Amino acid sequence: MRWVAVIGLVTALTACGAPADKGFTPQGAGASKAAVEAAPATAETVTITDDLTVSIEWPDQRDEMITAFTDSYVNQWKAVASGGTDETYLRNVEDEASRVAYAWVSGFAKTRTSAKGVAKLYSIRVAAVDGRGAEVDACVDTSGVRVVDATDAPLAQQPNWTKPPKSIYLQVAAVRRGDDGTWRVKLFQHAAFPDQAAKECQR
């Protein structure tokens, strides 16, 4: 996969995300060849429920910055499956990311909906690091996910994020190492089709 430069990507993302989203660029970050190419991956399937799984293609170099993002992603799906009672996901986020994650989970809980199927994470990489801050990028494919009602039946009208090409996008997470040494997601941002970054996540 050919990736765009980190700084240019983050600048472009400010026009692609939700209104509350903000761009993130670690100071002094540049895009070396090593930084813009995803490493070979090994796949893992994380079971959320009998009907919902997350497929993660891990890069060879897995670190705490990457797992901060993947833990957040997986735990948000666990919260969705629990109807919002599982609040473990809140341990992985802070600041704006906390508000975004809470709104995502609450959206399902308030409408008594959940999800089934397979969500995929791949081409995960640390795009830039600056001291206690870093940027983690990942491709997300939710085309295999279906939103279901309280009877476990798929909704007749599925959200756009379950339908190609909108279901495949680039997720950007700004992560920060806290005083306790734990990395947490501070900000979520994404690039959706027809953004070039999202197109590069297509397989």
N, C-alpha and C positions, 0 to 999 in steps of 0.2 A: 504494500500500500504506500502511495506517495502522500506524505503529509505536508501541509502548509506550515510556514514558520509560525512559531508560538506567538510572538508579539502581534503579527499581522492577524492571526486567527482570533486572538482575544479582542482586538480592536473591532473586528468584524462582528463578533458575537454580541456586542452591546446592542446591536440592532435586531438580534434574532430571538432573544429570550423573552420571558415574561416581563411586564412593566417594572416589577420590583428588582429584577436582576441587574447586576452591575458587572462590568468587566474586571478582570484580575490579571495583572502582569507583575510577577516578581521583579524587583528592581535589579537591573543589570542582567536580566535573563536574555540569553541568545539561543538560537536554534542550531546546534551543531548537527552533523550527520547522525551521530549516535542518538541525539535527542529526538529526531523526527522520524525514526524508523522503529516500528514495533518489533519486539523480539519474538522468537519462536515461542509457541504456547503449548501448554498441556491443559486438557479440559477436565473440569470437575462439575458435577451436577449437585446442586444444593436443594434438598427437598424442603419445601415450605409446608405443603400439605400433600395429601395423596394425589391431588389434582393440579398442584402448582409447584413448579420447579424453576430454579435459576441456573442456567448453564454459564459457567465462567471459564474462559480460556486464559489461563494464567501465563504471563510472560515468564521467561526463565529467571529473570531477576525480580523476585517478589520482595517487597519491603513494606515497612509500616505505613508509608504514605499511600501505597496502593491498597493495602488491606483496610485502611481507614475509609477509603471510598467504597470498596466492595462490601465491607461490613455494613456500612450505612445503607447501601442499595438493598442488600438481602434483608436487613432488619426492617426496612420500610415495608417490604412485601409481607414479612411475618406479621407486622402490625395490621396491615390491610386484611390479612386472612383471619386475624383474631377479632375483627370488628372494632379495632382501636384499643383493645384492652392491654395488648402487649406494647409497653412503652420503652422497650429496650433501645429502639432506634434513636431515641432522644439523647442517649449517651454518646452517640457518634457524631453529633452535629452541634453547632453553636451559631449564635448571631443570626444572620439572614437565612442560612441553611436550615436552622432549627424551625424558623417560621414557615419556610417553604415545605419542609418535610411534614410538619404538623398539618398544614393545609391539605397536602396530598392525602394523608391517611384519613383525616377528618372528612374529606369529600366522599370517601367510600362509606365510612361509618354513618354519616348523616343520611345517606340515601339507602342504607341497608344493602349495599352491594359489596361484592368481593371480586375475586379473579380466579381463573383457572388457565392452565396451559403452561407454556415455556417462555421465559424472558431470557435473553442472551446478552452477555457482556463479552467483548473481544477487543483485540488490538489495544489492550490497556497499557498505558505507559506513563512515566513521570516526565512531563514535558519541560519543566523548569523547577529549579530549587533556588531559594535565596534565604539562607539562614533558617529561621523557624517556619518559613512559609514555602509552599510548593504548589504546583499545578499538576493535577492528574487528569489525563484525557482517556476516554474509552468510547468505543462504539457500542451502541445499544440497539437491539432488535426486539421489539415487542409485538411483531406480527403474529407470533404464536400465542398471544394472550387474548383471552376473552373476558369481558366484564360480565358477571352473573348476578342475578337477583337473589332474594332471600331464599328462594326455592332451588337455587343452584342452576337455574336455567339462564342461558346466555341472553343478554338484552337484545331486542330486535334492532335497536339503533346503537351500534358500537361507536365509541369515541374514535376520533381521527388517529390517535396515537397507536391504535391497533391495526391500522390499515396502511399498506404500502402506498406511496413512498414515505409518508409521514412516520411510519412505525420504525424506521431506521434512521438514527440520528447520532450526532456526536455529543457526548456528555462531558462537560468540563467541571471539575471540582477544585476549588481552592481549599487546600488543607493547611492546618496550622498545628504546630507542636505546642501544647500547653505547658504551664509550669510544672505539671505533674508528669511530663514526658510523653503524654498520650497525644497522638495525632487525631484531629477531628476535622470534619468538613465545615468550612466557614461560609462557603458560597457555592451555589449550583448555577451553572449556565449551560446552555445547549445551542447547537446549530442544527436546524431542521431543514429538510428538503424545501426549496431547491438550493440551499446554501452549498457551496462547493465542498466544505468540510463534511457535510452529511453525505454528499454523493460519494466521497471517498470511503465511506463506511459500507457502501453497497458491495455485495458479493455476487 
